Amino acid sequence: MADGFVTVDSSLDTPAYQQIVQQLRALVERRELLPGTVLPTVRQLAGDLGVAPNTVARAYAELQEEGWIVGDGRRGTRVAEDVPASDKRVRGRALRDAVAALISSLRHRGYSALEIGEELRRHTTA
């Protein structure tokens, strides 16, 4: 996995472990992480992201419970061979949740709906 594929933004209201879960899930859905790809160890990813190992362990545990990754003992943690189906409703809900979290965070930081809307349009009409 290339450096910088996953990041944690401490200014967001979304907990760090959820940011990791969302980003890894998205990487698998977009096939940027293929089945069988070895993920960094908990300690390695925690160090890279500047978070506690328990944060990464919690993210990995959630992804493993959902079937996105598998623990493979000494061979490490890998992307599952048969990842959950990416159904449109699930993807749509995930997108809505991510946008809502982003907007909530920006509103909390003092940005108006107009400012947020203009910036979103600027980034999505390219």
Rosetta blueprint (number, residue, H / E / L):
1 M L
2 A L
3 D L
4 G L
5 F L
6 V L
7 T L
8 V L
9 D L
10 S L
11 S L
12 L L
13 D L
14 T L
15 P L
16 A H
17 Y H
18 Q H
19 Q H
20 I H
21 V H
22 Q H
23 Q H
24 L H
25 R H
26 A H
27 L H
28 V H
29 E H
30 R L
31 R L
32 E L
33 L L
34 L L
35 P L
36 G L
37 T L
38 V E
39 L L
40 P L
41 T L
42 V H
43 R H
44 Q H
45 L H
46 A H
47 G H
48 D H
49 L H
50 G L
51 V L
52 A L
53 P H
54 N H
55 T H
56 V H
57 A H
58 R H
59 A H
60 Y H
61 A H
62 E H
63 L H
64 Q H
65 E H
66 E H
67 G L
68 W L
69 I E
70 V E
71 G E
72 D L
73 G H
74 R H
75 R H
76 G L
77 T E
78 R E
79 V E
80 A L
81 E L
82 D L
83 V L
84 P L
85 A L
86 S L
87 D L
88 K H
89 R H
90 V H
91 R H
92 G H
93 R H
94 A H
95 L H
96 R H
97 D H
98 A H
99 V H
100 A H
101 A H
102 L H
103 I H
104 S H
105 S H
106 L H
107 R H
108 H H
109 R L
110 G L
111 Y L
112 S L
113 A H
114 L H
115 E H
116 I H
117 G H
118 E H
119 E H
120 L H
121 R H
122 R H
123 H H
124 T H
125 T L
126 A L
